[in-house]
Amino acid sequence: MLIANLKTAFKTLVDDAAWMDDTTKAIAKEKVDFISEFVGYPDWIKDKAALEAYYKGVKQIKRQKDNIIIFQ
């Protein structure tokens, strides 16, 4: 849904662009439909053993206060 919303917003911006002629606007809007959507996650992310191996050694923080201190 995120990419579809971005495409819609881009088309609106193109429609509102006073500096583009109608032919250029049509080409730009057609071109946006050909943008490939490659948003996702690796296949191994659903494998619990692989996920735990990836994050092995990462300290788990139990309190929000500790997160704030660490990330300052």
N, C-alpha and C positions, 0 to 999 in steps of 0.2 A: 504494500500500500504506500510505503514511503516514496518509492521511486515514481509511482503513478502520480502522487501529489506533486512531486518535483517537476515532472513533465507538464502537468496541467499549469503549474505556476509559471514555468518557462514560456508556454504558449501564450499566457496572459501578458507577460512582459513583452513578448514579440508583438502582439496585437497593439500594445500601448506605445511601441517605439515609433516616434514621429519621424525619425531619421531613416527608417526603412521604407522602401516602396513595397507595393502589394506583392510583386513577384518574389522579392527577397523574403518577405514574411512567409509566404506560402512554402518556399523552399526550406526555411528554418523550421517551420512547424512540421513539415514532412520528415525532415532529418531527425528531429527529436524522437519520433516514433521508432527509429531504428537503433536507438541507444539500447545496448544489452544490459540486462540486470544481473549483476554478479554480487549480490549482497547475500551473505550467508555465513556458514561456519564449516570447519573441516569435518570430514566424515567421522573421525575418531572421537569427536566431542561427546557422542552418545555412548561410547565404550567406557564404562566406569573405571576399569583398570588403567586404560590409556590416559584418562583424565586425571586420575590420582597420580600417575607417574609424571605427568606434565607439571603438576603443581607440587610435587614432592619437595619438601624443604621450605615451602612458603609458610610463614608463621601465621596462624589463625588468630585474629583479634576478636575478642569477645565483647569488648565495650566500645561504644561509639567515641567516648572521650579519648581512648587510646588511638583510634583512627585519626582523630583530629590532630593529636600531638605528632604522630608519625608523618602525616602528609603536609605539615607546615613547612 
